[in-house]
């Protein structure tokens, strides 16, 4: 599967999962040629939440170093939080913000460290993750994990009520969708 097919499959997945195509304009995203924003509101028990996925396509014309990834992820967070009037500490409807970087190259060590060590805001009211998928090596880098190989896919057993866990489950489902429902296998490197 080539890079363009992988990106296209990811975009189709979010539409098939009933996400709306959000409008994020060019504010803060001016230098990007390709940013896709998907949003949905959901309920988990008595709690409502919103999932915000920003897909950043990092092709060979861009270099995704730590500063680039961090700046775009922070721009995603600021964009979502600017649309919510309730202060973070008082939010019952917590946004789950995911910046998904799809690249045809392996990230540098500083980028991997940044992604794996993202922390939640101390005051709560928001959950956020940055995820980097290297389509060349078929690896995914995500918060709190070691490197996972996408080739055979993987299984993560997590509680669904935590918004970041919803992200992990959804990303796993997305990868299955994009890679034509290959069987689950965990490969930790």
N, C-alpha and C positions, 0 to 999 in steps of 0.2 A: 504494500500500500504506500503510495507516495504522499508527500507532505500535504498537497492541496486536497487530496481525497480525505485524509485524516481530519483536517480542519473543517471541511464541508460536512463530514459525518458528525462532528461535535456540534456544529450549528443545527443540523437536522434533529439531533437528539433533544436539544432543549425545546425546540418547537413541538416535537412529539410528546414531550413530558408536560405540555400545557403551560410552559413559560411564555410570558409575553415578551415581545421585543421591546425593550425599554429605549427611551430617548435620552442619551447622555450628551448630545450635542458635541461641540468641539472644545468646550470650556475645560481647560486643563489637559485635553487630549490632542492639542493642536498639531504636534509633530507626528502623530500616529497616522498611518495609512489604513490600519485595520484594527478597530476595537469594536467588539460586539457585546451588547449588554442585554441580559435576560433576567427577568424578575417574576416572582410568583409569591402569592400570599398563601399560607397554609396554616393548619391547626394541628397541634400535637397535644392531645389531652385537652386541658382547659386553656392552654397557652396558645396564642397566635404568634406567628412569626413570618418574616419575609426572607426569601432567599434572593440574593443579588449576585449574579455571576457575570463577571467581566472577562471576556476572552480576548487576550492580546496575542496576535499572530506575530511571531518574531522570526521572520524569514532571513535569508542570507544578507539582506540589505541593512539589517539592524544587528547590533551587538548587545546581547542581554547580560550586562554585568550587574553587580549588586546595586549600584546607584540607580540604574535604569529600572530594574525590577522594583526596588524600594519606592522610587518616586511614583511609578504608575500605581502600585498598590496603595500608597498613601492618597493618591488622587482619587482612586475608587472609593476609599473610606470617606474622604471629605465630601465627595459628591453625594453619597447615600446619606450621611449624617446631616448634611445641609438641608435635606428635604424633610427632616423629622424635627418637629418643634419641641417635643418633650425632652427635657434634660436626660442624659444617659442613666443616671442613678435612679430615675423614676419610671423607666420604660417597662411596660409589661409586654409589649410587642417588640421583641428583640430582632434587629436585622442581622442576618448572616451574610457576610460580605466575602466573596471569593474572587481573587484575581487569578485567572487561569492563563498561564503563559504556555503557548504551544510553539515549540522551536524545533528547527532541524539541526541543532547543535547542542552539545553538552554544556551546561552552565559551569562557570568557574567556582572554585572552592568557597569564595566569599559569598556568592549568591546562594549556594547550597546551605551554608551556615545560617544566613539570614532567614531563609525559608523555614528551616527546621527549628529555629529558635524564636519564632513570633510568639509574643505573649498577649493575653487579653488585657484590655484597659482595666486599671485597678477599680474604677468606679462602676464597671459592668455596663449593661445597656447596649452591648455590641459584641459580636463574635466575628473574627476575621481570620482568613487564611490566604496564603499565596501558594500556588501549586505550579510546578514547572514540569512539563512533559517534553522530553527529548525524543522526537520521532525518529531520529537517526539511530540512536542506541536502544530505543524502545524502553526507556526508563522514566519513572515518575518520582519527583522529589516533592515531599509534602511535610507539613508541620509534625514534629514529634516522631518521625519515623526514620529508619535507615532507608537506603535506596531499595525500591521495589521494581522488579522487572515486569513490564507490561506484556511481553511476549506470551506467557502462559496465563496472564492475569493473576489475581490474588484475591484472598478473602480476608476481610477485616470484620471481626465480631465486636460491634459497638452498640451502646444503648441509643435508641433513636431520638430521645427527647433533647439531647444536647445538640444545638444547631451545628457545631463543627462536625459532629458525628453524622448529621444529615448530609453534610458535604461529602464526607468520605464514602458513604453509601451511594450517593448520587454519582460521584466520579467513577466508582466501581461499575455501576450500571451503564454509565456513558461509555466506558472503555469496552464493555461487553458489546454494546450496541455498535460502536464504531468498528470493532474488530470481528464483527459477525458472530457474536455469541460463542466465542471459543470457550472451552471448559475452564472452570476455576482451578488454579493452582497457585500456591504461594511460593515465591522465590525471593529469598532475602539475601542480599549480597553484603 
